[in-house]
Amino acid sequence: MLLQILVIVLILCCFLILFRHLSLLNEIKRITRTTEEIRAGNPNLRYRLHVSQKPARDLGGELNRLIDNFQKTFERIQFLEEERKQMVASISHDLRTPLTSLLGYMEALRFDRTLTDEERNHFIRIVADKGNSLHERLQEFFELAKLEADDSLTELHKLNLKDIVQEVLLGFYPDFQKAALTPTVNIPDSPLYVMSDQVHLRRVLENLLTNALRYGQDGNEIGIAVREESDFVWVDIWDRGKGISQQDLPRVFERFYTGEASRNASLRGTGLGLTITKNLVEKQGGQITVSSNLGEKTVFSFSLIKG
């Protein structure tokens, strides 16, 4: 009797082992089919294993995580490829336009003997302006490329924000005079320290003030304010120009985006200035935001860590 029971138990064990073996073979075949479909161009598929063995379940989980990473990498590559195409097209357009105009005026200066001295001087000024515009575009292209290629950490130092803001404002004094503007300034009387890179900070302030002058001087008022909030210090730079539409607001920091519908088309730059500014702020551990009420007030705000 005991022998019969042992034989039955042995047979059941053999059937159980065989069943688990066949189940595992079926799951391996399922993994193979799923892998073939993913390789054929269906990256949305995932492995679904119906087995009780923990090592097999762990294998399925790791394979799914591998596919998730692959899909994210693939989507990132597609995004970067589109960005590259857009950048090449934008660079070509932004360089070709001033270069073509510059060459046209140079041609006239060389070969048109009917030009008066006044016309020649006027053309020379235009050529100089076009050359400066071309130089500005090239500088911004190279600066953004350098910033995005450099993954190293920015060295932050304890700086007196009040002094740097005043120095940058003083440098803009001729521009304010030319635009017949007296900026509204609201900064603390006492020193206010932040952790920042001095070169980056100056560039951020210069970019935002230039932006306010370019697009806001028709509102006859621009301003700058400094405020403390929790562990950060915020700088607000604002103007009362035409403003930015709600449709354009989410995209103002995108490279090459110039907000044609909301800003003065005759004053548009390369669309890289605000992208560079955002990059510089984030390298210093801060954030940058923008808000705008059309025809009333547009405010660019960025934060720095308190020192």
C-alpha positions in Angstrom: 0.0 0.0 0.0 2.8 2.4 0.9 4.6 1.5 -2.3 1.5 2.4 -4.3 1.2 5.7 -2.6 4.8 6.5 -3.3 4.4 5.6 -6.9 1.3 7.8 -7.2 3.2 10.7 -5.5 6.1 10.2 -7.9 3.8 10.2 -10.9 2.1 13.4 -9.7 5.5 15.0 -9.1 6.5 14.0 -12.6 3.3 15.5 -14.1 3.8 18.7 -12.1 7.4 19.0 -13.2 6.3 18.3 -16.8 3.4 20.8 -16.6 5.7 23.5 -15.2 8.3 22.7 -17.9 5.6 23.0 -20.6 4.3 26.2 -19.1 7.8 27.7 -19.1 8.3 26.7 -22.7 5.0 28.4 -23.6 6.1 31.6 -21.8 9.5 31.5 -23.6 7.6 31.1 -26.9 5.4 34.1 -25.9 8.5 36.1 -25.0 10.0 35.3 -28.4 6.8 36.3 -30.3 6.6 39.5 -28.4 10.2 40.3 -29.0 9.8 39.7 -32.7 6.8 42.0 -32.9 8.7 44.7 -30.9 11.7 44.3 -33.3 9.3 44.6 -36.2 8.2 48.0 -35.2 5.7 47.8 -32.4 7.4 49.2 -29.3 4.1 49.6 -27.4 3.9 45.9 -26.7 4.9 44.6 -23.3 5.7 41.2 -21.9 2.9 39.5 -20.0 4.1 36.3 -18.3 1.6 33.9 -16.6 4.0 31.9 -14.5 4.3 31.5 -10.7 8.1 31.3 -10.7 9.6 34.5 -9.3 12.7 34.4 -11.5 10.5 34.3 -14.6 8.3 37.2 -13.3 11.5 39.2 -12.5 12.7 38.5 -16.1 9.5 39.8 -17.5 9.6 42.9 -15.4 13.2 43.7 -16.4 12.4 43.2 -20.1 9.5 45.6 -19.8 11.7 48.2 -18.1 14.2 47.7 -20.9 11.6 48.3 -23.5 10.3 51.4 -21.6 13.9 52.8 -21.6 14.3 52.0 -25.3 11.0 53.7 -26.1 11.9 56.8 -24.2 15.3 56.9 -25.9 13.7 56.4 -29.3 11.2 59.2 -28.7 14.0 61.5 -27.5 16.1 60.7 -30.6 13.0 61.6 -32.8 12.5 64.8 -30.9 16.2 65.8 -31.2 16.1 65.0 -34.9 13.1 67.3 -35.4 14.9 69.9 -33.3 18.0 69.5 -35.5 16.0 70.0 -38.7 14.3 73.0 -37.3 17.6 74.5 -36.1 19.2 74.0 -39.5 16.2 75.6 -41.3 16.1 78.5 -38.8 19.9 79.1 -39.0 19.8 79.0 -42.7 16.9 81.6 -42.8 18.3 83.8 -40.1 21.8 84.0 -41.7 20.7 84.1 -45.3 18.3 87.1 -44.9 20.8 89.6 -43.5 23.7 88.2 -45.6 21.7 88.6 -48.8 20.7 92.2 -47.9 24.3 93.0 -46.9 25.7 91.7 -50.1 23.1 93.7 -52.1 24.1 97.0 -50.5 27.8 96.1 -50.9 27.2 95.4 -54.6 25.5 98.8 -55.0 28.4 100.6 -53.2 30.9 98.9 -55.5 29.3 99.4 -58.9 26.6 102.1 -58.7 28.4 105.3 -59.8 25.2 107.3 -59.5 25.1 107.2 -55.7 25.6 110.5 -54.0 27.9 110.8 -50.9 24.8 111.0 -48.7 23.4 107.8 -50.2 26.8 106.0 -49.9 27.0 107.0 -46.2 23.5 105.8 -45.7 24.3 102.4 -47.4 27.4 102.1 -45.3 25.4 102.5 -42.1 22.9 99.9 -43.3 25.8 97.5 -44.1 27.2 98.0 -40.6 23.8 97.3 -39.1 23.3 94.2 -41.1 26.8 93.0 -40.2 26.1 93.6 -36.5 22.9 91.7 -36.9 24.6 88.8 -38.5 27.3 88.8 -35.8 24.6 88.8 -33.1 22.9 85.8 -34.6 26.1 83.8 -34.9 27.1 84.7 -31.3 23.7 83.4 -30.0 23.8 80.2 -32.1 27.3 79.4 -30.7 26.4 80.4 -27.2 23.3 78.1 -27.0 25.2 75.2 -28.6 28.0 75.6 -26.0 25.5 75.8 -23.1 23.6 72.7 -24.2 26.8 70.7 -24.9 28.3 71.6 -21.5 27.0 69.2 -18.8 29.4 70.4 -16.1 28.1 72.0 -13.0 28.1 75.8 -12.8 30.3 77.1 -9.9 28.1 79.3 -7.7 29.5 82.0 -5.4 28.0 84.2 -2.8 27.2 87.5 -4.6 25.5 90.8 -3.6 22.5 90.8 -6.0 21.8 94.5 -5.3 25.2 95.6 -6.5 25.1 93.6 -9.7 21.6 94.8 -10.6 22.7 98.4 -10.1 25.8 97.9 -12.2 23.8 96.3 -15.1 21.2 99.1 -14.9 23.9 101.7 -15.1 25.2 100.0 -18.3 21.8 100.4 -19.8 21.6 104.2 -19.0 22.4 105.3 -22.6 19.7 102.9 -23.9 17.1 104.3 -21.4 18.0 107.8 -22.5 17.7 106.9 -26.2 14.2 105.4 -25.5 13.3 108.4 -23.3 12.6 106.1 -20.4 13.3 106.2 -16.7 13.0 102.7 -15.4 11.0 102.0 -12.2 13.5 100.4 -9.8 12.4 98.6 -6.6 15.5 96.9 -4.9 16.4 96.7 -1.2 18.7 99.3 0.4 20.6 96.6 2.3 22.8 94.0 0.6 21.0 90.9 -0.6 23.1 87.8 -1.2 22.5 85.0 -3.6 24.4 81.9 -4.8 25.1 82.7 -8.5 27.6 82.8 -11.3 28.4 86.5 -11.9 28.9 86.2 -15.7 25.7 84.1 -16.0 23.7 86.5 -13.8 24.8 89.6 -15.7 23.8 87.9 -19.0 20.4 87.0 -17.7 19.7 90.5 -16.5 21.0 92.0 -19.8 18.9 89.7 -21.9 15.7 90.4 -20.0 16.3 94.2 -19.9 17.1 94.1 -23.7 13.9 92.2 -24.2 11.9 94.7 -22.2 13.4 97.6 -24.1 12.9 95.9 -27.5 9.3 95.0 -27.0 8.1 97.3 -24.2 9.3 100.8 -25.0 6.1 101.7 -26.8 4.4 101.4 -23.4 6.7 104.1 -22.1 7.5 102.2 -18.9 9.7 99.4 -17.8 10.8 98.3 -14.4 12.8 95.9 -12.3 12.1 94.7 -8.7 13.8 92.3 -6.3 11.8 90.3 -3.7 12.6 87.5 -1.2 10.5 84.3 -1.1 11.3 81.4 1.1 14.8 80.1 0.2 14.9 82.1 -3.0 15.3 85.7 -4.2 13.2 86.6 -7.2 14.0 89.3 -9.8 11.0 90.7 -11.8 11.6 92.7 -15.0 8.5 94.1 -16.7 7.3 96.3 -19.4 4.0 97.8 -20.6 4.3 97.0 -24.2 1.8 95.1 -26.4 2.3 91.9 -24.4 2.3 88.2 -25.2 -0.9 86.3 -26.0 -2.0 83.3 -23.8 -1.4 81.2 -26.9 2.2 82.3 -27.1 3.1 82.3 -23.4 3.9 78.6 -23.0 6.3 78.7 -25.9 8.3 81.9 -25.3 11.4 80.0 -24.0 11.5 77.6 -26.9 14.4 78.0 -29.3 13.6 80.0 -32.4 10.1 80.9 -31.2 9.5 84.6 -31.7 5.8 84.9 -31.0 4.8 86.5 -34.3 1.2 87.0 -33.4 1.9 89.0 -30.2 5.1 90.9 -30.5 6.4 93.6 -32.8 7.4 91.7 -36.0 9.9 94.4 -37.0 11.9 93.9 -33.8 12.0 90.1 -33.7 15.5 88.6 -33.0 16.7 85.1 -33.5 14.3 83.5 -31.0 17.3 82.3 -29.0 17.7 85.0 -26.3 15.1 83.7 -24.0 16.2 80.1 -24.5 19.7 81.1 -23.5 18.3 83.0 -20.5 16.3 80.0 -19.3 19.3 77.8 -19.7 21.5 80.1 -17.7 19.0 80.5 -14.9 18.5 76.7 -14.5 22.3 76.2 -14.5 22.2 78.3 -11.3 19.5 76.3 -9.7 16.8 78.8 -10.3 13.5 79.0 -12.3 12.2 81.5 -14.8 8.5 82.4 -15.5 6.6 84.8 -17.6 3.1 86.4 -17.3 1.4 88.9 -19.5 -1.8 90.9 -19.8 -2.1 92.1 -23.4 -1.6 95.9 -23.6 -1.0 96.1 -19.8 2.0 94.4 -18.4 4.4 91.7 -19.2 6.6 90.3 -16.4 9.6 88.0 -16.7 10.7 86.6 -13.3 13.6 84.5 -12.3 14.8 83.1 -9.0 18.2 82.5 -7.4 19.1 80.6 -4.3 19.7 82.7 -1.2 23.3 83.1 -0.2 
